[in-house]
């Protein structure tokens, strides 16, 4: 037993020694590669040193070249960086500023060698990045950057013509990897408050459009619950569901471009924007508050000192805006080329964002109530079903007040009050019973759009139920339920047919009418 334990310990010792030898071999190999890159020169040093320091405020021009981009930036009199070849180019000031700051205290973690003859060992014969900062006095500081260093990270670099190779930080390297897109300022889309949007139109080349409009002056439904109207895609304007619309408009409150691919596009066909696949048009408003100080020298108060008070009130000014977006084709990553209508810049917008903007289910946003007519707006409802007609009526009348009236009411002659009486087929019924029945009548909602094939052969179906609302303003609303299949009825509203409703809800109305008739 003791011999077996001793044998195991010996095995562990042998494995540990082998591991140590492997680690030592790895370090020796890395050190050999460094020495080989330096042609065997032993004058390498590991101390961090500052190899250049150019004060940011003194830099007048920056030239940089990488595998994707080449540009010369010039600082203008206003302190902003400009593209020397195109002053109209919208330079990304943040990225340009990062380049300028990078020349402050350029630090090398190692100076690998002197008198290097073959810069290809460091990737500096054909540098990945070349950057030159020129100060106001004409002094130039040029840095070339090559391969990534195998030990400790960073990149091999050279300064001017001093024939030394340095290891510079990855952070310094990354400051000069910007592409043309990254050096282009991206247009900012206004941040829009969803509740301030009053008109949305979305057009798609290969499918029906979508349009909703808000009218604060009047309701668009029978019950007065929504002021949103849906103008597309249905053939006539329909009420839109206010809650659903508010959720939908949230998609348009924080739109943004990820990058700009062409700030001054002349050939829109390259981006599918000569004939856009879709467009989005928004109308919205912003409210601005200003203090309006008002005073009246002749005003008096009931205070002891009778001082005139200066009144300050907030005055809100509403300004209307429009935003039009054109949606083109997709780029290689599946995102979309997008531009605002009045701009020449072509930008990138993420596919997720665009799909939310242009892919809208109209039915989900239309008002789903069928018979939801405000009881206060009608004085009679006729329901025809199974060859019978049921009539619900409301009448306003004046009746004497009950014994709880005050003596003052009697003396003033105010001894009557207005009441509403409820009738079913001409017979007076209780208010609670009447309203309970009415609630059942107005409860049906639509379930989905009518399939297109229905309209080719079934439009002359005889209604199974007809409801006629006689409104107090003299108008009439007629709702019909017509056969569709074993589960649904077609809803016909004032002659228009768009939706199906659950047959069971309609049958509940019939049952409620029959039971009400029996009980009364």
C-alpha positions as CSV (number, residue, x, y, z in Angstrom):
1,X,0.0,0.0,0.0
2,X,2.8,2.4,0.9
3,X,4.7,1.5,-2.3
4,X,1.6,2.4,-4.4
5,X,1.3,5.8,-2.7
6,X,5.0,6.5,-3.2
7,X,4.6,5.6,-6.9
8,X,1.7,8.1,-7.3
9,X,3.7,10.9,-5.7
10,X,6.7,10.2,-8.0
11,X,4.3,10.4,-11.0
12,X,3.0,13.8,-9.9
13,X,6.5,15.1,-9.4
14,X,7.5,14.0,-12.9
15,X,4.4,15.6,-14.5
16,X,5.1,18.9,-12.6
17,X,8.7,19.0,-13.9
18,X,7.4,18.4,-17.4
19,X,4.9,21.3,-17.1
20,X,7.7,23.6,-15.9
21,X,9.9,22.7,-18.8
22,X,7.1,23.3,-21.3
23,X,6.4,26.8,-19.9
24,X,10.1,27.6,-20.0
25,X,10.3,26.4,-23.6
26,X,7.3,28.7,-24.6
27,X,9.0,31.8,-23.1
28,X,12.3,30.9,-24.8
29,X,10.5,30.6,-28.1
30,X,8.8,34.0,-27.8
31,X,12.1,35.6,-26.7
32,X,13.8,34.0,-29.7
33,X,11.2,35.4,-32.1
34,X,11.7,38.9,-30.6
35,X,15.5,38.6,-31.0
36,X,15.1,37.3,-34.5
37,X,12.8,40.2,-35.4
38,X,15.5,42.5,-34.0
39,X,18.2,40.7,-36.1
40,X,19.8,39.6,-32.9
41,X,20.3,43.1,-31.5
42,X,20.6,42.9,-27.7
43,X,19.9,46.6,-27.1
44,X,16.2,46.1,-26.3
45,X,14.8,48.0,-23.3
46,X,11.5,47.4,-21.5
47,X,11.2,50.8,-19.7
48,X,8.1,52.8,-20.7
49,X,9.2,56.1,-22.4
50,X,7.5,59.0,-24.0
51,X,8.6,59.1,-27.6
52,X,6.6,62.2,-28.7
53,X,4.4,64.8,-27.1
54,X,2.5,67.3,-29.3
55,X,0.1,69.6,-27.5
56,X,-3.4,69.3,-28.9
57,X,-4.0,73.0,-29.3
58,X,-0.9,73.4,-31.5
59,X,-2.0,70.8,-34.1
60,X,-3.1,72.4,-37.3
61,X,-3.5,69.4,-39.6
62,X,-3.8,65.6,-39.2
63,X,-3.1,63.2,-42.0
64,X,-4.0,59.5,-41.6
65,X,-4.2,56.5,-43.7
66,X,-5.4,53.0,-42.9
67,X,-6.6,50.0,-44.9
68,X,-10.1,51.6,-45.3
69,X,-9.6,55.3,-45.4
70,X,-7.2,58.2,-46.2
71,X,-7.9,61.7,-45.2
72,X,-6.3,65.0,-44.2
73,X,-8.0,67.1,-41.6
74,X,-7.5,70.8,-41.2
75,X,-8.5,72.8,-38.1
76,X,-10.7,75.8,-39.2
77,X,-10.8,79.2,-37.6
78,X,-13.9,78.2,-35.7
79,X,-12.0,75.3,-34.1
80,X,-13.7,72.6,-36.0
81,X,-11.9,70.0,-38.1
82,X,-12.5,70.0,-41.9
83,X,-11.7,67.6,-44.7
84,X,-9.0,69.3,-46.7
85,X,-10.3,67.9,-50.0
86,X,-14.0,68.7,-49.3
87,X,-14.9,71.5,-46.8
88,X,-18.5,70.6,-47.1
89,X,-17.8,67.1,-45.8
90,X,-19.4,66.7,-42.3
91,X,-16.4,65.6,-40.3
92,X,-17.1,63.7,-37.1
93,X,-15.6,66.2,-34.6
94,X,-15.4,63.6,-31.8
95,X,-13.3,61.2,-33.7
96,X,-11.1,64.0,-35.1
97,X,-10.6,65.3,-31.6
98,X,-9.6,61.8,-30.4
99,X,-6.9,61.7,-33.1
100,X,-5.5,65.1,-32.0
101,X,-5.5,64.1,-28.3
102,X,-3.7,60.8,-29.1
103,X,-0.5,62.8,-30.0
104,X,-0.2,63.9,-26.3
105,X,2.4,61.8,-24.5
106,X,2.8,59.0,-27.0
107,X,4.3,56.2,-24.8
108,X,6.3,53.2,-25.9
109,X,6.3,50.2,-23.6
110,X,9.4,48.8,-25.3
111,X,12.1,49.9,-27.6
112,X,13.0,46.7,-29.3
113,X,16.1,47.6,-31.4
114,X,18.2,50.2,-33.1
115,X,19.5,50.2,-36.7
116,X,16.7,48.0,-38.1
117,X,17.4,47.2,-41.7
118,X,14.4,44.9,-42.4
119,X,11.2,46.6,-41.2
120,X,9.1,43.8,-42.7
121,X,9.7,41.8,-39.5
122,X,7.5,44.3,-37.8
123,X,5.0,45.0,-40.6
124,X,6.5,48.5,-41.0
125,X,7.7,48.1,-44.5
126,X,4.1,48.5,-45.6
127,X,2.5,50.0,-42.5
128,X,-1.1,49.3,-41.6
129,X,-1.5,52.9,-40.4
130,X,0.4,56.1,-41.2
131,X,-0.5,59.3,-39.3
132,X,1.1,62.7,-39.4
133,X,0.3,65.7,-37.1
134,X,1.5,69.1,-38.3
135,X,1.8,71.8,-35.7
136,X,1.2,75.5,-36.4
137,X,5.0,76.1,-36.6
138,X,5.2,73.5,-39.3
139,X,6.8,70.7,-37.2
140,X,5.6,67.3,-38.4
141,X,5.3,64.2,-36.2
142,X,4.8,61.0,-38.2
143,X,4.0,57.6,-36.7
144,X,3.8,54.4,-38.7
145,X,2.1,51.3,-37.2
146,X,2.6,47.7,-38.2
147,X,2.0,44.2,-36.8
148,X,0.7,43.4,-33.3
149,X,3.4,42.7,-30.8
150,X,3.5,39.0,-29.6
151,X,4.4,39.9,-26.0
152,X,2.4,42.2,-23.8
153,X,0.0,43.4,-26.6
154,X,0.3,46.7,-28.5
155,X,1.6,47.4,-32.0
156,X,5.0,47.9,-33.5
157,X,5.5,51.5,-34.5
158,X,8.2,53.9,-35.8
159,X,8.6,57.6,-35.2
160,X,9.7,59.9,-38.1
161,X,13.1,58.7,-39.3
162,X,14.8,57.7,-36.1
163,X,15.3,54.0,-37.1
164,X,13.9,52.7,-33.8
165,X,11.0,50.3,-33.4
166,X,8.6,50.9,-30.5
167,X,5.7,49.0,-29.0
168,X,2.7,51.5,-28.8
169,X,-0.6,50.9,-27.1
170,X,-3.6,49.4,-28.8
171,X,-5.5,52.5,-27.7
172,X,-3.2,54.7,-29.7
173,X,-3.6,52.3,-32.7
174,X,-7.4,52.3,-32.5
175,X,-7.6,56.1,-32.7
176,X,-6.6,55.9,-36.4
177,X,-8.6,53.0,-37.6
178,X,-11.7,55.1,-38.5
179,X,-13.4,54.3,-41.8
180,X,-14.9,57.0,-44.0
181,X,-18.3,56.3,-42.5
182,X,-17.0,56.7,-39.0
183,X,-15.4,60.0,-39.9
184,X,-18.8,61.2,-41.2
185,X,-21.1,63.0,-38.9
186,X,-24.5,61.2,-38.8
187,X,-27.7,63.2,-39.2
188,X,-29.7,63.4,-36.1
189,X,-33.4,62.5,-36.3
190,X,-35.5,64.7,-34.0
191,X,-36.6,63.0,-30.8
192,X,-40.4,63.0,-31.0
193,X,-42.8,62.7,-28.1
194,X,-45.2,59.9,-29.2
195,X,-48.3,61.7,-27.8
196,X,-47.4,64.8,-30.0
197,X,-47.8,62.9,-33.2
198,X,-51.0,63.9,-35.1
199,X,-50.6,62.2,-38.5
200,X,-48.8,59.1,-39.6
201,X,-48.6,57.8,-43.2
202,X,-46.6,54.6,-44.1
203,X,-46.4,53.6,-47.8
204,X,-45.0,50.3,-49.0
205,X,-44.3,49.7,-52.7
206,X,-45.8,46.1,-52.8
207,X,-48.6,46.3,-50.2
208,X,-51.4,48.6,-49.0
209,X,-50.5,51.8,-47.2
210,X,-51.3,52.8,-43.7
211,X,-52.5,56.2,-42.5
212,X,-54.0,57.5,-39.2
213,X,-54.9,61.1,-38.3
214,X,-55.8,62.7,-35.0
215,X,-58.6,65.3,-34.8
216,X,-58.8,66.8,-31.3
217,X,-62.1,68.5,-32.1
218,X,-64.3,65.4,-32.5
219,X,-64.6,61.7,-31.8
220,X,-64.4,59.3,-34.7
221,X,-66.3,56.4,-33.1
222,X,-69.9,56.0,-32.0
223,X,-69.1,56.0,-28.3
224,X,-66.8,59.1,-28.3
225,X,-63.8,57.1,-27.0
226,X,-61.3,57.9,-29.7
227,X,-60.3,60.9,-31.8
228,X,-58.0,58.9,-34.1
229,X,-59.2,58.1,-37.7
230,X,-57.7,55.4,-39.9
231,X,-57.7,56.6,-43.6
232,X,-55.7,53.7,-45.0
233,X,-55.8,50.8,-45.9
234,X,-59.5,50.4,-45.7
235,X,-61.7,51.9,-48.5
236,X,-63.4,54.3,-46.1
237,X,-62.2,56.2,-43.0
238,X,-62.7,54.1,-39.8
239,X,-62.1,54.9,-36.1
240,X,-58.7,53.8,-34.8
241,X,-58.2,52.3,-31.3
242,X,-56.6,55.0,-29.2
243,X,-54.6,52.6,-26.9
244,X,-53.3,50.6,-29.8
245,X,-52.3,53.8,-31.7
246,X,-50.4,55.1,-28.7
247,X,-48.4,51.9,-28.5
248,X,-47.7,52.0,-32.2
249,X,-46.5,55.6,-32.2
250,X,-43.9,54.7,-29.5
251,X,-41.9,53.1,-32.4
252,X,-41.4,56.6,-33.9
253,X,-40.3,58.4,-30.8
254,X,-36.6,57.4,-30.7
255,X,-35.4,56.8,-34.3
256,X,-31.8,57.1,-35.2
257,X,-29.3,56.4,-38.0
258,X,-26.3,54.2,-37.2
259,X,-24.0,55.6,-39.8
260,X,-23.8,57.8,-43.0
261,X,-22.6,56.0,-46.1
262,X,-22.8,59.0,-48.5
263,X,-23.3,62.6,-47.2
264,X,-23.9,64.0,-50.7
265,X,-25.4,61.2,-52.7
266,X,-25.9,61.9,-56.5
267,X,-26.8,58.4,-57.6
268,X,-29.7,57.3,-55.4
269,X,-30.2,54.1,-57.4
270,X,-27.1,52.6,-55.7
271,X,-29.2,52.6,-52.5
272,X,-32.6,51.8,-53.9
273,X,-33.7,55.3,-53.1
274,X,-34.5,56.4,-56.6
275,X,-37.7,54.4,-56.3
276,X,-38.0,53.8,-52.5
277,X,-39.4,50.5,-51.2
278,X,-41.2,52.4,-48.5
279,X,-41.7,55.8,-47.0
280,X,-42.7,57.2,-43.6
281,X,-44.3,60.6,-43.1
282,X,-44.9,62.1,-39.6
283,X,-46.7,65.3,-38.6
284,X,-46.1,66.3,-35.0
285,X,-45.9,69.3,-32.8
286,X,-43.7,70.6,-30.0
287,X,-44.8,73.0,-27.2
288,X,-42.5,75.7,-26.0
289,X,-43.2,77.5,-22.7
290,X,-42.2,81.1,-22.1
291,X,-42.9,83.4,-19.1
292,X,-45.4,86.1,-19.8
293,X,-45.2,88.8,-17.2
294,X,-48.4,90.7,-17.0
295,X,-49.3,93.6,-14.7
296,X,-52.2,96.0,-14.3
297,X,-51.5,99.4,-12.7
298,X,-55.2,99.8,-11.9
299,X,-55.6,96.4,-10.2
300,X,-56.5,96.3,-6.6
301,X,-56.5,93.6,-4.0
302,X,-58.2,93.0,-0.7
303,X,-54.9,92.9,1.2
304,X,-54.2,95.5,3.9
305,X,-51.5,97.3,1.9
306,X,-53.6,97.2,-1.3
307,X,-50.5,96.6,-3.4
308,X,-50.7,95.9,-7.1
309,X,-49.4,92.4,-7.8
310,X,-47.5,91.3,-10.9
311,X,-49.0,88.2,-12.3
312,X,-46.8,85.7,-14.2
313,X,-48.4,83.0,-16.2
314,X,-46.9,80.3,-18.5
315,X,-47.8,80.7,-22.1
316,X,-47.3,77.7,-24.4
317,X,-46.6,78.1,-28.0
318,X,-47.3,75.1,-30.3
319,X,-45.2,74.6,-33.4
320,X,-46.0,72.0,-36.1
321,X,-43.3,69.9,-37.8
322,X,-43.1,67.2,-40.4
323,X,-40.6,64.4,-40.9
324,X,-40.4,62.3,-44.1
325,X,-38.2,59.2,-44.3
326,X,-37.4,57.3,-47.5
327,X,-36.5,53.6,-47.2
328,X,-34.3,52.0,-49.8
329,X,-32.6,48.7,-50.3
330,X,-30.6,46.6,-47.7
331,X,-26.9,46.7,-47.3
332,X,-24.6,43.6,-46.9
333,X,-25.5,43.3,-43.3
334,X,-29.2,43.4,-43.9
335,X,-29.8,46.9,-42.6
336,X,-31.5,49.6,-44.7
337,X,-30.4,52.7,-46.6
338,X,-32.5,55.6,-45.4
339,X,-32.6,59.3,-46.1
340,X,-34.7,62.2,-45.0
341,X,-36.7,63.7,-47.9
342,X,-34.9,67.0,-48.0
343,X,-31.4,65.8,-47.4
344,X,-28.8,64.5,-49.8
345,X,-27.2,62.2,-47.1
346,X,-27.8,58.5,-47.3
347,X,-27.7,56.8,-43.9
348,X,-27.9,53.3,-42.4
349,X,-30.8,52.4,-40.1
350,X,-31.0,49.0,-38.4
351,X,-33.3,46.4,-39.9
352,X,-35.1,46.0,-36.5
353,X,-36.0,49.7,-36.4
354,X,-37.1,49.9,-40.0
355,X,-39.3,46.9,-39.8
356,X,-41.1,48.4,-36.8
357,X,-41.7,51.6,-38.8
358,X,-43.0,50.1,-42.0
359,X,-44.6,46.7,-41.0
360,X,-48.0,47.6,-39.5
361,X,-51.0,45.4,-39.0
362,X,-53.9,47.7,-39.7
363,X,-56.5,45.5,-38.1
364,X,-54.6,45.6,-34.8
365,X,-55.0,49.3,-34.7
366,X,-58.5,49.8,-35.9
367,X,-61.4,50.2,-33.4
368,X,-62.9,46.7,-32.8
369,X,-66.2,47.7,-31.2
370,X,-69.3,47.0,-33.4
371,X,-72.3,48.3,-31.6
372,X,-70.7,50.5,-29.0
373,X,-73.1,53.5,-29.4
374,X,-73.3,55.9,-26.4
375,X,-76.8,55.4,-24.8
376,X,-77.0,59.2,-24.2
377,X,-76.8,59.8,-27.9
378,X,-79.9,57.8,-28.9
379,X,-83.6,57.9,-28.2
380,X,-84.6,54.6,-29.8
381,X,-83.0,51.3,-30.9
382,X,-84.9,48.8,-33.1
383,X,-83.6,45.2,-33.3
384,X,-84.9,42.8,-35.9
385,X,-84.2,39.1,-35.5
386,X,-86.0,35.9,-36.4
387,X,-88.9,37.8,-37.9
388,X,-89.5,39.9,-34.7
389,X,-88.7,43.5,-33.9
390,X,-87.7,44.6,-30.4
391,X,-87.7,48.3,-29.6
392,X,-85.7,50.0,-26.8
393,X,-86.7,53.6,-26.1
394,X,-85.5,56.4,-23.8
395,X,-87.5,59.5,-23.0
396,X,-86.7,62.5,-21.0
397,X,-89.5,63.9,-18.7
398,X,-90.0,66.3,-15.8
399,X,-91.3,64.8,-12.6
400,X,-92.0,66.2,-9.2
401,X,-89.2,66.0,-6.7
402,X,-89.5,63.6,-3.9
403,X,-90.0,64.5,-0.2
404,X,-86.3,65.2,0.3
405,X,-86.6,68.6,-1.5
406,X,-85.9,71.6,0.5
407,X,-88.2,74.4,1.5
408,X,-86.1,76.8,-0.5
409,X,-86.7,74.7,-3.7
410,X,-90.5,74.9,-3.1
411,X,-90.5,78.6,-2.5
412,X,-88.5,79.2,-5.7
413,X,-90.8,77.1,-7.8
414,X,-88.1,74.6,-8.5
415,X,-90.3,71.6,-7.6
416,X,-89.5,69.4,-10.7
417,X,-86.5,67.5,-12.0
418,X,-85.6,66.0,-15.3
419,X,-85.6,62.2,-15.4
420,X,-85.0,59.6,-18.1
421,X,-87.6,56.8,-18.5
422,X,-86.8,53.5,-20.2
423,X,-89.1,51.4,-22.3
424,X,-89.0,48.0,-23.9
425,X,-91.5,47.4,-26.7
426,X,-93.5,50.4,-25.3
427,X,-93.5,49.1,-21.7
428,X,-91.8,51.1,-19.0
429,X,-88.9,49.1,-17.4
430,X,-86.4,49.7,-14.7
431,X,-83.2,51.6,-15.4
432,X,-80.9,48.9,-14.2
433,X,-82.6,46.1,-16.2
434,X,-82.6,48.3,-19.3
435,X,-79.0,49.2,-19.1
436,X,-78.0,45.6,-18.4
437,X,-79.7,44.5,-21.6
438,X,-78.1,47.4,-23.5
439,X,-74.7,46.4,-22.3
440,X,-75.2,42.9,-23.8
441,X,-76.3,44.5,-27.1
442,X,-73.2,46.7,-27.5
443,X,-70.7,44.0,-26.3
444,X,-69.8,42.3,-29.6
445,X,-66.3,43.1,-31.0
446,X,-64.7,42.2,-34.3
447,X,-62.4,39.3,-34.5
448,X,-60.5,39.8,-37.9
449,X,-60.7,41.1,-41.4
450,X,-63.1,39.5,-43.9
451,X,-61.1,37.4,-46.3
452,X,-61.1,38.7,-49.9
453,X,-62.7,35.7,-51.4
454,X,-66.0,36.4,-49.5
455,X,-66.7,39.4,-51.7
456,X,-66.8,37.4,-54.9
457,X,-70.0,35.5,-54.1
458,X,-71.5,36.1,-50.6
459,X,-72.3,39.8,-50.5
460,X,-76.1,39.3,-50.9
461,X,-76.6,37.2,-47.8
462,X,-79.8,38.0,-45.8
463,X,-79.0,39.5,-42.3
464,X,-79.7,37.3,-39.3
465,X,-80.0,40.5,-37.2
466,X,-80.4,44.2,-37.8
467,X,-79.9,47.0,-35.3
468,X,-81.0,50.5,-36.1
469,X,-79.9,53.3,-33.7
470,X,-82.0,56.5,-33.9
471,X,-79.7,59.2,-32.6
472,X,-80.9,62.4,-30.9
473,X,-79.3,64.5,-33.7
474,X,-81.5,62.9,-36.3
475,X,-78.9,60.6,-37.7
476,X,-79.3,56.8,-38.0
477,X,-76.8,54.0,-37.5
478,X,-77.6,50.6,-38.9
479,X,-75.7,47.5,-37.9
480,X,-76.3,44.1,-39.6
481,X,-75.0,40.7,-38.9
482,X,-74.8,38.4,-41.9
483,X,-73.9,34.7,-42.3
484,X,-70.3,33.7,-42.9
485,X,-69.5,30.3,-41.5
486,X,-70.3,28.2,-38.4
487,X,-68.2,30.5,-36.2
488,X,-68.5,34.0,-37.5
489,X,-70.9,36.6,-38.8
490,X,-70.1,39.4,-41.2
491,X,-70.5,42.9,-39.7
492,X,-72.2,45.4,-42.0
493,X,-72.0,48.9,-40.6
494,X,-74.1,51.4,-42.5
495,X,-73.5,49.3,-45.7
496,X,-69.8,48.8,-45.2
497,X,-68.4,45.3,-44.7
498,X,-64.8,44.9,-43.4
499,X,-64.8,42.6,-40.3
500,X,-66.0,39.3,-38.9
501,X,-67.4,38.9,-35.3
502,X,-67.9,35.9,-33.0
503,X,-71.3,34.3,-33.7
504,X,-71.7,33.5,-30.1
505,X,-71.8,37.2,-29.1
506,X,-74.6,37.9,-31.5
507,X,-76.5,34.9,-30.3
508,X,-76.1,36.2,-26.8
509,X,-78.0,39.3,-27.9
510,X,-80.9,37.2,-29.2
511,X,-81.1,35.2,-26.0
512,X,-81.0,38.3,-23.9
513,X,-83.9,39.8,-25.9
514,X,-86.0,36.7,-25.6
515,X,-85.4,36.4,-21.9
516,X,-86.1,40.0,-21.3
517,X,-89.4,39.7,-23.1
518,X,-90.4,36.7,-21.0
519,X,-89.5,38.4,-17.7
520,X,-91.4,41.6,-18.6
